[in-house]
Amino acid sequence: MKIPATNEVSLPARIEVERRMLDRFMLRYELALQEIGARIEILRREFASVHEYNPIEHVSQRRKTPESIIRKAHRRGCELSLDSIGTNIRDIAGIRVTCSFSSDIYRVASMLVQQPDLEVTEYKDYIESPKPSGYRSLHLIIIVPVYLSDRVDRVPVELQLRTIAMDFWASLEHKIHYKYSGDVPRKLRDELLEAAEDIDRLDRKMERIHREMRDVKILNGDAEQDSS
């Protein structure tokens, strides 16, 4: 994406060209979010209709603002060109899927990554290997095809999958880090880590109860068939 030199066009025309290039650049990520969001919604509706169980509790999307992108580019020492930003910053578009249980996270992720036109370029499992802070989530960078009028762009989208409890913890951690500008007191960090471990135990317990309920339902169904 070559921006014309200043001496080639007037300043207002140059600003207009740059604005249009930025708009087109950001549109790619908006369309990629719509595309992956639609696929997740299809899975959600299929589960509710066919399987009578919906592993997806909530879906949210976000697209970084140009200001946020520039700040991240500065932190990474990234050249401030659209090509460089598109190559080096892979989480401009993000979608978060909140699931009921940990097993649902892997189930939904597996269904998405098996779609033949999607490509996974990063896979970070912070559930099996939590961050030192206690943060748990499954992170993927998925390359999504976006069909434009003159070409097909392959756009990265960051996908985060968490349980409800993991999402609650992450939201609280984010608020605490924001309040203390990242310099969180040791006591609070220790309490957050302890809370993360409690949440992990709660997730495991709730999933065990869910499995037991499902097994009872299956057994009752078999018993009804035998008696008919």
Secondary structure, DSSP 4 states (H G I P E B T S, - for coil): -PPPPGGGS-HHHHHHHHHHHHHHHHHHHHHHHHHHHHHHHHHHHHIIIIIS---EEEEEEEE--HHHHHHHHHHHT--SSHHHHHHH---SEEEEEEESSHHHHHHHHHHHHTSTT-EEEEEEETTTS--TT----EEEEEEEEEE-SS-EEEEEEEEEEEEHHHHHHHHHHHHHHHHTTT---HHHHHHHHHHHHHHHHHHHHHHHHHHHHHHHHHHHHHHHHHH-
